[in-house]
Amino acid sequence: MLTLYHEKEELNNFNLRKISKKERDMRLKSLIILFSILVLGCSNNQVKEEKLVTIQEEREYLKKYGETLSLEEILEIAKERNLDLRIKGLEREIATLDKKIAFGNFLPTITLGGSYTRLNDEIDIEMDLNMPAISIPGLGSLSLPSSLQTKLIDKSFYTTGVAAQIPIFVPSTWYLYSAMKKGENISQLAESLANKMLQLQVMSEYFYILALESESETLNNSLKSTLELEKKVETSLKVDGVLEWELQKVQAFVESQRIALNKNQRDLRIAKMALKRTLNLNLQEDIEIEKIEVDEVSLPPLEDCVYKALNGNEILQITEKGKEISEDLKKIAITNFLPKIVLGGGYINNSNQTLVDPDFLYGNVTGVISIFNGFKNINEYKKAVRREKIGELTLEKQFMTTVLEVTKAYENVKTSGELLRMAKLNYEAEKGKLNQRKVERKVEMIGDEEYYQALAEYNEALSLKEKAQYQYEMALGALSIAMGESPFRGGN
């Protein structure tokens, strides 16, 4: 009778454990599905993969700008396609992601774990009963076992669980987020500065091409003039008007003009390739650019330019942000002396059948404080203090450098303006001289040599005027960058 009762009890327990195991498996599957949904929901969009642009696609892209490219159109292309500017954009995105990563330290951390354990044998425990014999009327004395052996842990079992932690008092995370936020601001300032420097670089390469093209016209007319001179000397040699070495001297001069013209064409080809590299265009495709007229502007007082620079210069602002980051690093070093308190909790499920309740929740509060770690925290603090001092000195140095650079750029603009006015006067004089030579040639007062010489001098004066204009525009662009403004007057 007693045996039947125990068998029935064990059967019920087995069924209950079987049902409980099914429930645990269902819970485990539900947790895995929930975790997968969270992972998929939290995944970030990946950076779009860029396809290589073919030459034909590039030509179609440039068609919308027409046969020639203006400076404004070239600056627009550079902003869209320049590789250095794209890199700065990606660095800014990385800084933003670093800030988001630092912000993640304020949020709870949730982990899902599981393990399976198999032992080489069952682990049992033996309990000493020390109970006296029981006397049963009619049956006599019933002796009980002196000890009881029972199973402690199953031979194989698995454990699953979900754990969560959230920082309650971890001051270093506050200042780490503050430093990363300032790092994001620095990357934005660096991208803005890179955009302005790119504009100045494009302007420099654009004006250099125009200067070479203008110089090419001067060299062409100078070559024509020397060729006419060569013809005259050859004629004079036939009538013994000059010696042979004098003709050779003229021929050497003609050859030097050809060499100068050939070098000009090579320099022009390389200059266009340099501009196309900046624009991220095919280096073998030719481009034609438009000429630009530059007018002088009325400069504000030097004090106003310095004031604008102190408020808008990106390098000065980056240096100031760097100093603020060094202050945050010092605060992080101080927090190493403070306790860190973290709140945790979770849910655990164990398949061990010896447990009455295999599922349970738990919670804990953990506190940690550093007592001694080989003076590491002390030395880290001293290091952070010196970094802060370096940041202060660097800012002071950059302040003076900004004032000096603005003053130099301002004076350079004034000098370039004076040279531009002189070049314009010289151009007007050569223009009047060329008009006079045209009339004299028409009435045969002068020959082709004198006319081509006057034309070459006119083209040289025109080239010098254009170079002075470009130099003035570049000087003005450098001053604008120093003040934190766009170097291109039509730019944004």
C-alpha positions as CSV (number, residue, x, y, z in Angstrom):
1,M,0.0,0.0,0.0
2,L,2.8,2.4,0.9
3,T,4.7,1.4,-2.2
4,L,1.8,2.1,-4.5
5,Y,1.4,5.5,-2.8
6,H,5.0,6.4,-3.4
7,E,4.9,5.3,-7.1
8,K,1.8,7.4,-7.7
9,E,3.4,10.4,-6.0
10,E,6.6,10.0,-8.2
11,L,4.4,9.7,-11.3
12,N,2.6,12.9,-10.5
13,N,5.9,14.7,-9.8
14,F,7.3,13.4,-13.2
15,N,4.2,14.7,-15.0
16,L,4.5,18.1,-13.3
17,R,8.1,18.3,-14.2
18,K,7.3,17.4,-17.8
19,I,4.7,20.1,-18.0
20,S,7.1,22.6,-16.3
21,K,9.8,21.7,-18.8
22,K,7.5,22.5,-21.7
23,E,6.6,25.8,-20.2
24,R,10.3,26.6,-19.7
25,D,11.0,25.8,-23.3
26,M,8.2,28.0,-24.4
27,R,9.5,30.8,-22.3
28,L,13.0,30.4,-23.6
29,K,11.7,30.5,-27.2
30,S,9.7,33.6,-26.4
31,L,12.7,35.3,-24.9
32,I,14.9,34.5,-27.9
33,I,12.2,35.8,-30.3
34,L,11.9,39.0,-28.3
35,F,15.7,39.5,-28.2
36,S,15.9,39.0,-32.0
37,I,13.2,41.7,-32.5
38,L,15.1,44.1,-30.3
39,V,18.3,43.5,-32.1
40,L,16.7,44.0,-35.5
41,G,14.9,47.1,-34.3
42,C,18.1,48.7,-32.9
43,S,20.2,48.1,-36.0
44,N,21.5,51.2,-37.8
45,N,21.2,51.9,-41.5
46,Q,24.4,51.1,-43.2
47,V,26.3,53.6,-45.3
48,K,25.1,53.4,-48.9
49,E,27.7,51.8,-51.2
50,E,28.8,54.3,-53.9
51,K,29.0,53.0,-57.5
52,L,31.9,54.0,-59.6
53,V,31.0,56.7,-62.1
54,T,31.8,55.9,-65.8
55,I,33.3,58.4,-68.2
56,Q,30.0,58.6,-70.1
57,E,28.0,59.3,-66.9
58,E,30.6,62.0,-66.0
59,R,30.1,63.7,-69.4
60,E,26.3,63.6,-68.9
61,Y,26.8,65.1,-65.5
62,L,28.9,68.0,-66.9
63,K,26.4,68.7,-69.8
64,K,24.0,70.6,-67.5
65,Y,26.8,73.2,-67.1
66,G,27.2,73.9,-70.8
67,E,30.4,74.1,-72.9
68,T,32.3,76.2,-70.4
69,L,32.4,76.2,-66.6
70,S,32.2,79.4,-64.5
71,L,33.9,79.7,-61.1
72,E,30.6,79.4,-59.2
73,E,29.8,76.2,-61.2
74,I,33.2,74.7,-60.5
75,L,32.8,75.4,-56.7
76,E,29.4,73.7,-56.8
77,I,31.0,70.6,-58.5
78,A,33.8,70.6,-55.9
79,K,31.3,70.7,-53.0
80,E,29.5,67.7,-54.5
81,R,32.4,65.5,-55.6
82,N,35.6,66.5,-53.7
83,L,37.0,63.5,-51.9
84,D,38.6,65.4,-49.0
85,L,35.3,67.0,-48.3
86,R,33.6,63.6,-48.3
87,I,36.2,62.3,-45.8
88,K,35.5,65.3,-43.5
89,G,31.7,64.5,-43.8
90,L,32.4,60.9,-42.8
91,E,34.6,62.0,-39.9
92,R,31.7,64.3,-38.7
93,E,29.3,61.3,-38.8
94,I,31.8,59.2,-36.8
95,A,32.0,62.0,-34.2
96,T,28.2,62.0,-34.0
97,L,28.2,58.2,-33.5
98,D,30.8,58.5,-30.8
99,K,28.5,61.0,-29.0
100,K,25.6,58.5,-29.3
101,I,27.9,55.7,-28.0
102,A,28.8,57.8,-25.0
103,F,25.1,58.6,-24.4
104,G,24.4,54.8,-24.4
105,N,26.2,54.7,-21.0
106,F,23.2,56.3,-19.4
107,L,20.8,53.7,-20.7
108,P,20.3,50.2,-19.2
109,T,22.3,47.3,-20.5
110,I,20.2,44.1,-21.2
111,T,21.8,40.8,-21.9
112,L,20.3,37.4,-22.7
113,G,22.4,34.4,-21.7
114,G,22.2,30.6,-21.7
115,S,24.4,27.7,-20.8
116,Y,24.3,23.9,-20.8
117,T,26.2,21.8,-18.2
118,R,26.9,18.0,-18.2
119,L,28.7,16.3,-15.3
120,N,30.5,13.0,-15.5
121,D,28.4,11.7,-12.6
122,E,25.4,12.6,-10.5
123,I,26.2,14.6,-7.3
124,D,24.3,13.3,-4.3
125,I,24.2,14.4,-0.6
126,E,23.7,12.1,2.4
127,M,21.8,13.3,5.5
128,D,22.2,11.6,8.9
129,L,18.7,10.9,10.3
130,N,19.5,9.4,13.8
131,M,15.9,8.6,14.3
132,P,14.8,5.9,16.9
133,A,12.9,2.8,15.9
134,I,9.1,3.0,15.6
135,S,7.0,0.5,17.5
136,I,3.8,-0.5,15.6
137,P,1.2,-2.5,17.5
138,G,0.6,-5.9,16.0
139,L,3.6,-5.5,13.7
140,G,6.4,-5.1,16.2
141,S,9.3,-2.7,15.9
142,L,10.0,-0.8,12.6
143,S,13.5,0.4,12.3
144,L,14.3,3.4,10.1
145,P,17.5,4.0,8.0
146,S,20.2,5.9,9.8
147,S,20.9,8.2,6.8
148,L,19.1,9.4,3.7
149,Q,20.8,9.9,0.3
150,T,19.3,12.2,-2.2
151,K,20.3,13.9,-5.5
152,L,21.7,17.4,-5.2
153,I,22.3,18.3,-8.9
154,D,21.2,16.7,-12.1
155,K,23.8,15.0,-14.2
156,S,23.0,17.5,-17.1
157,F,21.0,20.7,-16.9
158,Y,20.8,24.1,-18.7
159,T,20.4,27.6,-17.5
160,T,18.9,30.6,-19.3
161,G,18.4,34.1,-18.1
162,V,18.0,37.8,-18.8
163,A,20.1,40.4,-16.9
164,A,19.8,44.2,-16.8
165,Q,22.1,46.9,-15.4
166,I,21.9,50.6,-15.3
167,P,24.4,53.1,-13.7
168,I,23.0,55.1,-10.8
169,F,26.1,57.0,-9.9
170,V,28.9,56.8,-12.4
171,P,30.1,60.5,-12.8
172,S,32.7,59.7,-15.4
173,T,29.9,58.9,-18.0
174,W,28.6,62.5,-17.6
175,Y,31.9,64.1,-18.5
176,L,32.7,61.5,-21.2
177,Y,29.4,62.4,-22.9
178,S,30.2,66.1,-22.6
179,A,33.7,65.6,-24.2
180,M,32.2,63.6,-27.1
181,K,29.6,66.3,-27.6
182,K,32.4,68.9,-27.9
183,G,34.2,66.5,-30.2
184,E,31.2,66.5,-32.5
185,N,31.3,70.3,-32.5
186,I,35.0,70.2,-33.5
187,S,34.2,67.9,-36.4
188,Q,31.5,70.2,-37.6
189,L,33.9,73.2,-37.4
190,A,36.6,71.2,-39.2
191,E,34.2,70.3,-42.0
192,S,33.2,74.0,-42.3
193,L,36.8,75.0,-42.5
194,A,37.6,72.2,-45.0
195,N,34.8,73.5,-47.2
196,K,36.2,77.1,-47.1
197,M,39.8,75.9,-47.7
198,L,38.5,73.8,-50.7
199,Q,36.9,77.0,-52.2
200,L,40.2,78.8,-51.8
201,Q,42.1,75.9,-53.4
202,V,39.7,75.7,-56.3
203,M,39.9,79.5,-56.8
204,S,43.7,79.3,-56.8
205,E,43.7,76.5,-59.4
206,Y,41.0,78.3,-61.5
207,F,42.9,81.6,-61.5
208,Y,46.2,79.8,-62.3
209,I,44.6,78.3,-65.4
210,L,43.3,81.7,-66.5
211,A,46.8,83.2,-66.0
212,L,48.4,80.5,-68.1
213,E,45.8,81.0,-70.9
214,S,46.4,84.8,-70.8
215,E,50.2,84.2,-70.9
216,S,49.8,81.9,-73.8
217,E,48.3,84.7,-75.9
218,T,51.2,86.9,-75.0
219,L,53.7,84.3,-76.0
220,N,51.9,83.6,-79.3
221,N,52.1,87.3,-80.3
222,S,55.7,87.6,-79.1
223,L,56.6,84.5,-81.3
224,K,54.9,86.1,-84.3
225,S,56.9,89.3,-83.7
226,T,60.2,87.4,-83.5
227,L,59.4,85.4,-86.6
228,E,58.9,88.7,-88.5
229,L,62.2,89.9,-87.2
230,E,63.8,86.6,-88.4
231,K,62.5,87.2,-91.9
232,K,64.0,90.7,-92.0
233,V,67.4,89.5,-90.7
234,E,67.4,86.7,-93.3
235,T,66.7,89.3,-96.0
236,S,69.5,91.6,-94.7
237,L,71.9,88.7,-94.7
238,K,71.3,88.1,-98.4
239,V,72.4,91.7,-99.2
240,D,75.3,91.5,-96.6
241,G,73.4,93.9,-94.3
242,V,74.1,91.7,-91.2
243,L,76.5,89.0,-90.3
244,E,75.6,85.3,-90.0
245,W,76.1,85.2,-86.2
246,E,73.5,88.0,-85.9
247,L,70.9,85.8,-87.7
248,Q,71.9,82.9,-85.4
249,K,71.2,85.1,-82.5
250,V,67.7,85.9,-83.7
251,Q,67.1,82.3,-84.5
252,A,68.0,81.3,-80.9
253,F,65.6,84.0,-79.7
254,V,62.8,82.5,-81.8
255,E,63.6,79.1,-80.5
256,S,63.5,80.4,-76.9
257,Q,60.0,81.8,-77.6
258,R,58.8,78.4,-78.9
259,I,60.2,76.7,-75.8
260,A,58.4,79.2,-73.6
261,L,55.2,78.6,-75.5
262,N,55.6,74.8,-75.3
263,K,56.3,75.0,-71.6
264,N,53.2,77.2,-71.1
265,Q,51.1,74.5,-72.8
266,R,52.5,71.8,-70.6
267,D,51.9,73.8,-67.5
268,L,48.4,74.5,-68.6
269,R,47.7,70.8,-69.2
270,I,49.0,69.9,-65.7
271,A,47.1,72.8,-64.1
272,K,43.8,71.6,-65.6
273,M,44.6,68.1,-64.4
274,A,45.2,69.4,-60.9
275,L,41.8,71.2,-61.0
276,K,40.0,68.0,-62.3
277,R,41.7,66.0,-59.5
278,T,40.2,68.5,-57.0
279,L,36.8,68.1,-58.6
280,N,37.2,64.3,-58.7
281,L,36.7,64.3,-62.5
282,N,38.4,62.2,-65.2
283,L,41.9,63.6,-65.7
284,Q,42.0,62.9,-69.4
285,E,38.8,64.9,-70.2
286,D,39.4,68.5,-71.2
287,I,37.4,71.3,-69.6
288,E,37.0,75.0,-70.6
289,I,36.6,77.7,-68.0
290,E,35.2,81.2,-68.2
291,K,37.1,84.4,-67.5
292,I,36.2,86.4,-64.5
293,E,36.4,90.1,-63.8
294,V,37.5,91.2,-60.3
295,D,36.6,94.5,-58.8
296,E,38.1,96.0,-55.7
297,V,36.0,96.1,-52.5
298,S,35.9,98.6,-49.7
299,L,37.7,97.1,-46.7
300,P,36.3,97.6,-43.2
301,P,38.7,98.9,-40.5
302,L,41.3,96.4,-39.3
303,E,39.8,96.4,-35.8
304,D,36.4,95.1,-37.3
305,C,38.2,92.4,-39.2
306,V,40.0,91.2,-36.0
307,Y,36.8,91.3,-34.0
308,K,35.1,89.1,-36.7
309,A,38.0,86.7,-36.7
310,L,37.9,86.3,-32.9
311,N,34.3,85.4,-33.1
312,G,34.2,83.4,-36.3
313,N,37.6,81.8,-37.0
314,E,37.2,78.0,-37.0
315,I,40.7,77.2,-35.9
316,L,40.4,79.4,-32.9
317,Q,37.0,77.8,-32.1
318,I,38.5,74.3,-32.5
319,T,41.3,75.2,-30.1
320,E,38.8,76.5,-27.6
321,K,36.8,73.3,-27.8
322,G,40.0,71.3,-27.3
323,K,40.7,73.3,-24.1
324,E,37.1,72.5,-22.9
325,I,37.7,68.8,-23.6
326,S,40.9,68.8,-21.6
327,E,38.8,70.2,-18.7
328,D,36.3,67.3,-19.1
329,L,39.3,64.9,-19.0
330,K,40.4,66.4,-15.7
331,K,36.9,65.9,-14.3
332,I,36.9,62.3,-15.4
333,A,40.2,61.8,-13.6
334,I,38.7,63.2,-10.4
335,T,35.7,60.8,-10.7
336,N,38.2,57.9,-10.4
337,F,38.4,58.7,-6.7
338,L,34.5,58.5,-6.3
339,P,32.4,55.4,-5.8
340,K,30.5,53.9,-8.7
341,I,27.0,52.6,-8.0
342,V,25.2,50.3,-10.5
343,L,21.6,48.9,-10.1
344,G,21.1,45.4,-11.6
345,G,18.5,42.7,-11.8
346,G,17.2,39.9,-14.0
347,Y,15.4,36.6,-14.5
348,I,17.0,33.1,-14.3
349,N,15.5,29.7,-15.4
350,N,17.3,26.5,-14.5
351,S,16.3,23.0,-15.6
352,N,17.7,21.3,-12.6
353,Q,14.9,19.0,-11.3
354,T,16.1,19.2,-7.7
355,L,14.9,22.8,-7.5
356,V,11.3,23.3,-6.4
357,D,11.0,26.6,-8.2
358,P,13.3,26.7,-11.3
359,D,12.3,30.3,-12.2
360,F,13.2,33.3,-10.1
361,L,13.8,37.1,-10.3
362,Y,16.6,38.9,-8.6
363,G,17.9,42.4,-8.0
364,N,21.1,43.9,-6.7
365,V,22.9,47.1,-6.1
366,T,26.7,47.1,-6.6
367,G,29.0,49.7,-5.4
368,V,32.8,50.0,-6.1
369,I,35.4,52.4,-5.0
370,S,39.1,52.4,-5.7
371,I,41.2,52.4,-2.5
372,F,44.7,51.8,-4.0
373,N,45.8,51.0,-7.5
374,G,49.4,51.8,-7.5
375,F,48.9,55.6,-7.5
376,K,47.4,55.2,-11.0
377,N,44.4,57.5,-10.3
378,I,46.7,60.2,-8.7
379,N,49.0,60.2,-11.7
380,E,46.1,60.2,-14.1
381,Y,44.8,63.4,-12.4
382,K,48.2,65.0,-12.5
383,K,48.4,64.2,-16.2
384,A,44.9,65.7,-16.8
385,V,45.9,68.9,-15.0
386,R,48.9,69.3,-17.3
387,R,46.8,68.6,-20.4
388,E,44.4,71.3,-19.2
389,K,47.3,73.8,-18.9
390,I,48.5,72.8,-22.4
391,G,45.0,73.6,-23.7
392,E,45.0,77.0,-22.0
393,L,48.5,77.9,-23.4
394,T,47.6,76.6,-26.9
395,L,44.4,78.8,-26.9
396,E,46.4,81.8,-25.8
397,K,48.9,81.2,-28.6
398,Q,46.2,80.7,-31.2
399,F,44.5,83.9,-30.1
400,M,47.7,85.9,-30.9
401,T,48.2,83.9,-34.1
402,T,44.7,84.7,-35.3
403,V,45.2,88.4,-34.7
404,L,48.6,88.3,-36.5
405,E,47.2,86.3,-39.5
406,V,44.3,88.6,-39.9
407,T,46.6,91.6,-39.8
408,K,48.9,90.0,-42.4
409,A,46.0,89.1,-44.7
410,Y,44.5,92.6,-44.3
411,E,47.8,94.3,-45.3
412,N,48.2,91.8,-48.2
413,V,44.8,92.8,-49.5
414,K,45.8,96.4,-49.5
415,T,49.1,95.7,-51.2
416,S,47.3,93.5,-53.9
417,G,44.9,96.4,-54.4
418,E,47.7,98.8,-55.1
419,L,49.3,96.4,-57.6
420,L,46.0,95.9,-59.3
421,R,45.5,99.7,-59.7
422,M,49.0,100.0,-61.2
423,A,48.4,97.1,-63.5
424,K,45.2,98.6,-64.8
425,L,46.9,101.9,-65.5
426,N,49.7,100.1,-67.4
427,Y,47.0,98.1,-69.3
428,E,45.2,101.3,-70.4
429,A,48.5,102.8,-71.6
430,E,49.4,99.7,-73.7
431,K,45.8,99.6,-75.0
432,G,46.2,103.2,-76.3
433,K,49.6,102.4,-77.7
434,L,48.2,99.3,-79.6
435,N,45.4,101.4,-81.1
436,Q,48.0,103.9,-82.4
437,R,50.1,101.1,-83.9
438,K,47.0,99.7,-85.7
439,V,46.5,103.1,-87.4
440,E,50.2,103.4,-88.2
441,R,50.3,99.9,-89.7
442,K,47.2,100.7,-91.8
443,V,49.0,103.7,-93.4
444,E,52.2,101.7,-93.7
445,M,54.2,103.8,-91.3
446,I,55.3,100.6,-89.5
447,G,55.7,97.0,-90.5
448,D,54.5,93.8,-89.1
449,E,57.4,93.4,-86.7
450,E,56.6,96.7,-84.8
451,Y,52.9,95.9,-84.8
452,Y,53.3,92.4,-83.4
453,Q,55.7,93.8,-80.8
454,A,53.1,96.3,-79.7
455,L,50.5,93.5,-79.7
456,A,52.8,91.4,-77.5
457,E,53.3,94.2,-75.1
458,Y,49.5,94.8,-74.9
459,N,48.9,91.1,-74.2
460,E,51.6,91.2,-71.6
461,A,50.0,94.2,-69.9
462,L,46.6,92.4,-70.1
463,S,48.1,89.3,-68.6
464,L,49.7,91.3,-65.8
465,K,46.4,93.0,-65.1
466,E,44.5,89.7,-64.9
467,K,47.2,88.1,-62.7
468,A,46.9,91.2,-60.4
469,Q,43.2,90.7,-60.3
470,Y,43.5,87.0,-59.4
471,Q,46.2,87.8,-56.8
472,Y,43.8,90.4,-55.2
473,E,40.9,87.9,-55.2
474,M,43.1,85.3,-53.5
475,A,44.3,87.8,-50.9
476,L,40.7,88.8,-50.2
477,G,39.7,85.1,-49.9
478,A,42.5,84.4,-47.4
479,L,41.3,87.4,-45.3
480,S,37.7,86.1,-45.5
481,I,38.8,82.6,-44.2
482,A,40.7,84.2,-41.4
483,M,37.5,86.0,-40.4
484,G,35.5,82.8,-40.6
485,E,33.7,83.8,-43.9
486,S,33.5,82.2,-47.3
487,P,36.4,83.1,-49.6
488,F,34.2,83.2,-52.7
489,R,32.2,86.4,-52.7
490,G,29.3,84.7,-54.5
491,G,29.5,81.6,-52.2
492,N,27.7,80.6,-49.1
